[in-house]
Amino acid sequence: MPNAGEHHRHGTCYPLLQLQSHHIDCVICPGIGRRAIMFFNQQDIKVFPANDDKVKQLIDSLKNQTLRELPSDHACRGHGGRMNCGANRG
C-alpha cells in the first residue's frame, strides 16, 4: 500500500484515514508519534516497533508473540532522522 502521508509536516499525518478501509489489528513501523499511537490504540490497533530490517523476521516475531507493543511514551518526538525512535527503548 503506498504511503500517501510519507512527506508531511510534523503533526499533520493521519494514518487512520489512509488505513480505514483495511481490516487491520496492528501496525509495525520504524517511527511513530505519540498522538498516532494513541489514535491507533483508540481503534483497538496495536503498534509495534520495526526493530529489524527484515520484514519476514518482524512478522515471525509478531506471530511468535516476541514483538513487544510500543507504548505511547516511547514515541518519536518529531522528525529528525531518528527512524527507530521507540524501537530501542525499554
Secondary structure by P-SEA (a helix, b strand, c coil): cccccccccccccccccccccccccccccccccaaaaaaaaaacbbbbbcccccaaaaaaaaaaccbbbbcccccccccccccccccccc
